[in-house]
């Protein structure tokens, strides 16, 4: 049986590479926000409630494709602990939605490094200058590295590997790097390291004890009750999952 591979495309300049890729090896190609303009072969578009209507694809561009809104992704995100612990930015939301809704063997990211260094032409995104959403002041985004390790660890618990197809030097994602050509021909799930179970359970237990649960997903409406230092402490536990793996 063929591997169930899912591609997630963000808005970094290298998202444009996907226009030249044969994405037929993926069961689903998920584009985030504006990235549908960079990746013609997209099959799913995911965006938040405040994504401007004039930036969404028209009927002609979205015909036969799936639009994923908060009505769908909030319940799935809640299955994995909710937005406060997962990180309130669409790169991670897309990953959790894919993990829960599509049950993949592999999730591959491109255009989601969250570095935002301008290209020689002055662009931070494939469409030019953009707003660095994951770098905004947000109590859930104090460590993008920790949030990426959390997603990787929970994906591994579901039998799913998460990789980064980016060739950029820097990335805030801690996923193992992989070349598109290697993933394209892959027939078996990659045997890449997973955080030690004890470290993962410690982090999940700390989240449960803290109890920062917002069923609606609109955590910003209750941000006054979240202790920044306690969330930073949990981030440190997720960062430790990578450290323990390196020492194992």
C-alpha positions, 0 to 999 in steps of 0.5 A, spaced: 500 500 500 502 506 498 504 511 503 499 517 505 503 523 504 501 530 505 504 536 503 503 543 507 505 549 503 506 556 507 508 563 504 515 563 504 519 565 498 521 557 496 513 556 496 514 557 489 518 551 488 511 547 488 509 550 482 514 545 478 513 539 482 509 533 480 505 533 487 501 527 485 505 523 490 501 526 495 494 524 497 493 532 499 496 538 498 494 543 503 496 550 502 495 556 508 492 562 507 495 566 500 499 560 498 494 557 494 497 562 489 504 559 489 501 552 488 497 550 482 496 543 484 493 544 491 487 540 494 486 543 500 486 551 503 486 552 510 485 559 513 483 563 519 476 566 521 480 573 519 483 571 513 481 577 508 475 575 503 479 578 497 485 574 498 481 567 498 480 564 491 474 565 487 469 559 485 473 558 478 480 557 482 477 553 488 472 548 484 473 541 486 477 543 492 476 543 499 476 549 503 478 548 511 475 553 516 475 554 523 469 550 523 473 544 521 480 545 524 478 547 531 475 541 533 481 537 530 486 542 534 482 540 540 483 533 540 491 535 540 490 539 546 488 546 543 491 552 541 494 554 547 499 548 547 499 547 540 501 554 538 496 560 535 499 560 528 496 557 522 503 553 520 501 548 526 494 548 525 495 546 518 499 540 521 494 538 527 488 538 522 492 534 517 494 529 522 487 528 525 483 529 519 487 525 513 491 520 518 497 521 514 504 517 514 508 523 512 507 530 513 512 534 509 512 542 510 515 547 505 515 555 505 514 554 513 520 556 516 518 562 519 524 566 519 522 572 514 529 574 512 528 578 506 531 575 499 535 580 495 529 582 491 526 585 498 521 579 499 519 576 505 514 572 502 513 569 495 508 575 494 513 580 496 513 583 503 508 580 508 506 580 515 510 575 520 504 572 523 508 567 527 513 572 530 507 577 533 507 578 540 503 572 543 503 568 549 502 561 545 508 563 540 514 564 545 518 558 542 516 556 535 521 550 536 518 548 542 511 548 538 514 544 532 517 539 537 510 538 540 507 537 533 513 532 531 512 528 538 504 527 537 505 525 530 509 520 532 504 517 537 500 517 531 505 513 526 506 519 522 513 522 520 514 530 520 519 532 515 521 539 512 523 540 505 526 546 505 533 548 503 533 554 506 539 555 511 535 557 517 528 554 520 524 555 526 522 548 525 525 542 528 523 537 523 528 533 520 530 535 513 528 531 507 529 532 499 523 532 495 526 527 490 527 523 496 520 523 499 517 523 492 520 516 491 519 513 498 515 507 499 516 506 506 515 511 512 522 514 514 525 511 520 527 518 523 528 519 531 522 520 536 523 524 542 523 519 548 516 517 551 518 519 558 519 526 556 513 527 551 509 524 557 512 529 562 510 535 557 503 532 556 502 531 563 504 539 565 499 541 560 493 537 563 495 540 570 495 547 567 488 546 564 489 552 559 483 549 555 479 554 550 474 550 546 472 555 542 479 556 539 479 563 540 484 563 546 485 571 545 479 572 548 481 569 555 489 571 554 488 574 561 488 568 565 494 565 561 501 565 565 506 566 560 512 563 565 508 557 566 507 556 558 514 558 557 516 552 562 512 547 558 515 550 552 522 548 555 519 541 557 518 540 549 525 542 548 527 537 552 524 532 548 529 533 543 535 534 548 533 527 551 533 524 544 540 527 542 543 523 548 539 517 548 
